[in-house]
Amino acid sequence: MPVPDIAELAEILRDAAKAEILPRFRRLEPETVRTKSNPADLVTEADTQAEWFIKREIERRWPGTLVVGEESVAADPALLDRLAGAEVAITVDPVDGTANFAAGLPLYAVMASLVIGGEVAAGIIYDPMGDDWVLAERGSGAWLRRPDGEAVRLRVAAPKILSEMIGHVSLTFLPPETKPLVFANLAKIRVPAHYRVAGHDYRTFASGHCDFVMFNKLLPWDHLPGTLISAEAGAHVAKFDGSPYRVGETSGGLLLASDKDSWDLVRREIFTV
């Protein structure tokens, strides 16, 4: 089975954005936006059409590759169960940050990861508004790549004391009884933030502009690209219990920090409740 080329896959994400996403930005008709699990969980025509575009191109260029897209799994949940055991698979988040996109906020992303034999081999986060990518192949570092070919290596921030840290923290899916305690603990850091788009939380972190990120809902299209990119940029990546985050896992919180000591500090001071 042919292994997808990462540079070519990155261009597919860009082509999908130009064809199906950008023309709809701030031009969505009400009937093209609907809710899924709750009123804040949106899907738009841009999501479905961009995923179809990406899936079609992947299957045309690399026949036999399993495509696990967010909207495809919404239609067929059993598809997710095939990911960890697939010979070659690609996860796709066609519009990461759909709520931002639907609100006309220019902070959303298109993401993909390449999974070979149950291991993440590469991750890509494309920013349609900036027209550039952050991406990584396992063992080759994390990079910002611009359309003119310029590449800039990414590194996470140097470790800091807790009171100087900036953290991107997604509290939406924490248990209700835990949220007040975590909110109170966040007063210990300099800036708590959250963009409502995992792609840009990861991008900010891997580029050294914040010190840790936390998520409590684990879906592969949201986190496989960003965790690999962050690890290749030097981060310590683990679930809340300290175990590695693996393909196919959908439960248990996820915490990334600049190094292991920073991870231990943040886990103890912020998320031990």
C-alpha positions in Angstrom: 0.0 0.0 0.0 1.5 3.4 -0.9 2.3 5.7 2.0 0.9 9.2 1.7 3.5 12.0 1.1 3.2 14.6 3.8 3.9 17.6 1.6 1.3 16.4 -0.8 -1.2 15.9 1.9 -0.5 19.4 3.2 -1.3 20.8 -0.2 -4.6 18.8 -0.3 -5.7 20.5 3.0 -4.9 23.9 1.4 -6.7 23.1 -1.8 -9.8 22.0 0.2 -9.7 25.2 2.2 -9.5 27.4 -0.9 -12.3 25.4 -2.7 -14.8 24.7 0.1 -14.0 26.7 3.3 -12.8 30.2 2.5 -15.6 30.9 0.0 -18.1 30.2 2.7 -16.3 32.2 5.5 -18.7 34.9 6.7 -21.1 33.9 3.9 -22.9 30.9 5.6 -26.6 30.8 5.0 -28.6 29.8 8.2 -29.8 26.5 6.6 -26.2 25.4 6.1 -25.4 25.4 9.8 -26.8 22.7 12.1 -26.1 21.3 15.6 -24.9 17.9 16.5 -24.6 16.8 20.2 -25.6 20.2 21.7 -26.2 23.8 20.7 -22.5 24.6 20.9 -21.5 21.6 18.7 -21.9 22.9 15.2 -21.4 21.5 11.7 -21.5 23.6 8.6 -21.6 23.0 4.9 -18.0 24.0 4.8 -17.1 21.0 7.2 -18.9 18.4 5.2 -17.8 19.6 1.8 -14.2 20.1 2.8 -14.0 16.6 4.3 -15.5 15.1 1.2 -12.9 17.0 -0.9 -10.0 15.8 1.3 -11.3 12.2 1.4 -11.8 12.0 -2.4 -8.2 13.3 -3.0 -6.7 10.9 -0.5 -8.5 7.9 -1.9 -7.6 8.9 -5.5 -3.9 9.3 -4.7 -3.3 6.6 -2.1 -5.9 3.8 -2.7 -6.6 1.7 0.4 -5.9 4.4 2.9 -8.5 4.5 5.7 -9.8 8.0 6.1 -11.2 8.8 9.5 -12.9 12.2 9.3 -14.9 13.9 12.0 -18.0 14.2 9.9 -17.6 10.6 8.6 -17.5 9.3 12.1 -20.5 11.3 13.1 -22.4 9.4 10.3 -20.7 6.0 11.1 -19.3 5.8 14.6 -17.9 2.3 13.9 -15.3 3.9 11.6 -13.4 5.1 14.6 -12.9 1.6 15.9 -10.9 0.8 12.8 -8.3 3.5 13.3 -5.8 1.8 15.6 -5.7 -1.4 13.6 -5.4 0.1 10.1 -2.3 -0.5 8.0 -2.4 3.1 6.8 -4.9 5.7 8.0 -5.4 9.5 7.8 -7.5 11.4 10.4 -9.2 14.6 9.1 -10.7 17.6 10.9 -12.0 19.6 8.0 -12.8 22.7 10.0 -11.3 22.7 13.5 -13.0 25.5 15.4 -16.4 25.3 13.7 -18.0 27.6 16.2 -15.5 30.3 15.5 -15.9 29.8 11.8 -19.7 30.0 12.0 -19.4 33.2 14.1 -17.1 34.8 11.5 -14.0 34.7 13.7 -10.8 34.2 11.7 -9.4 31.5 14.0 -10.0 28.0 12.7 -7.8 25.3 11.1 -7.7 22.2 8.9 -5.9 19.3 10.4 -4.8 15.8 9.5 -2.6 13.1 10.9 -1.0 10.1 9.2 -1.2 6.9 11.2 0.8 3.8 10.2 0.3 0.6 12.0 -1.4 2.3 15.0 1.4 4.9 15.4 1.2 8.6 14.5 3.8 9.2 11.8 3.0 12.8 10.9 0.7 15.7 11.8 -0.4 18.8 9.9 -2.3 21.9 11.0 -3.1 24.3 8.2 -4.3 27.9 8.9 -6.4 29.1 6.0 -6.3 32.7 7.1 -2.5 32.8 7.4 -2.0 30.4 4.5 0.7 28.4 6.2 1.2 25.1 8.0 2.7 23.7 11.2 3.7 20.1 10.6 5.9 17.3 11.8 7.0 13.9 10.8 8.1 11.6 13.6 11.8 12.1 14.4 12.2 15.1 12.1 11.3 18.0 14.3 8.3 20.4 14.1 8.2 23.1 11.5 6.3 26.2 10.3 6.1 26.0 6.5 5.1 28.9 4.4 3.8 28.6 0.8 7.0 30.0 -0.7 8.9 27.0 0.8 10.5 28.8 3.7 10.6 26.5 6.8 11.2 27.6 10.4 11.9 25.1 13.1 9.5 25.2 16.1 10.5 24.8 19.8 8.3 25.0 22.9 9.0 27.7 25.5 11.7 27.4 28.1 10.4 26.2 31.5 9.1 28.9 33.8 7.9 29.2 37.4 4.1 28.6 37.8 3.2 32.3 38.3 4.8 33.3 35.0 3.1 30.6 32.9 0.5 31.1 30.2 -1.8 28.1 29.8 -4.4 27.2 27.2 -7.0 25.2 29.0 -10.2 23.7 27.6 -12.6 23.4 30.5 -15.8 22.6 28.5 -15.7 18.9 29.0 -14.4 18.7 32.6 -16.9 17.2 35.1 -19.1 19.9 36.6 -17.9 19.3 40.1 -14.3 19.8 39.0 -14.6 23.0 37.1 -14.8 25.4 40.0 -11.7 24.0 41.6 -9.7 24.2 38.3 -10.9 27.7 37.7 -9.7 28.7 41.2 -6.3 27.0 40.6 -5.8 28.9 37.3 -5.4 32.0 39.4 -1.9 30.7 40.1 -0.7 31.3 36.6 -0.2 34.5 34.7 -2.7 34.0 31.8 -5.3 31.3 31.3 -6.6 31.2 27.8 -8.5 29.1 25.3 -9.2 29.7 21.6 -12.0 27.1 21.1 -9.9 25.6 18.4 -7.4 22.9 19.3 -5.3 23.5 16.2 -4.4 27.0 17.3 -3.9 26.0 20.9 -1.4 23.5 19.7 0.2 25.9 17.2 0.6 28.5 19.9 2.2 26.0 22.3 4.5 24.3 19.8 5.7 27.8 18.7 6.8 28.7 22.2 4.0 31.3 22.9 2.4 29.5 25.8 3.7 27.1 28.4 1.1 24.3 28.6 -2.2 23.1 27.1 -4.9 20.9 28.5 -7.8 19.1 27.0 -10.3 16.7 28.5 -12.2 15.4 25.4 -9.9 13.2 23.3 -10.9 12.6 19.7 -8.2 11.6 17.2 -8.8 14.3 14.6 -8.5 17.0 17.3 -5.3 15.7 19.0 -3.2 13.3 17.0 -1.7 16.1 14.8 -1.0 18.5 17.6 0.4 16.1 20.1 3.0 14.8 17.6 3.9 18.4 16.5 4.3 19.4 20.1 6.4 16.4 21.0 8.6 17.1 18.0 9.0 20.6 19.3 10.3 19.3 22.6 7.1 19.0 24.7 6.3 16.5 27.4 3.0 14.9 26.3 0.9 12.6 28.6 -2.6 11.8 29.8 -3.6 13.0 33.3 -2.5 9.7 34.8 1.0 10.1 33.3 0.5 7.4 30.6 1.2 8.0 26.9 -1.6 9.2 24.7 -2.2 6.5 22.1 -4.1 6.2 18.8 -7.7 5.2 19.4 -8.0 6.5 23.0 -10.9 8.8 23.5 -11.1 9.2 27.3 -8.8 10.6 30.0 -7.5 14.2 30.2 -4.5 15.3 28.2 -1.8 17.7 29.4 1.2 19.0 27.5 4.0 21.2 29.0 7.4 22.4 28.1 9.2 19.6 29.9 8.5 16.8 32.4 9.2 19.0 35.5 6.8 21.6 34.2 4.2 18.9 33.4 4.5 17.6 37.0 4.2 21.1 38.4 1.1 22.0 36.4 -0.6 18.6 37.0 0.0 19.0 40.8 -0.9 22.7 41.2 -3.7 23.1 38.6 -5.4 19.8 37.9 -5.1 17.8 41.1 -8.6 18.4 42.5 
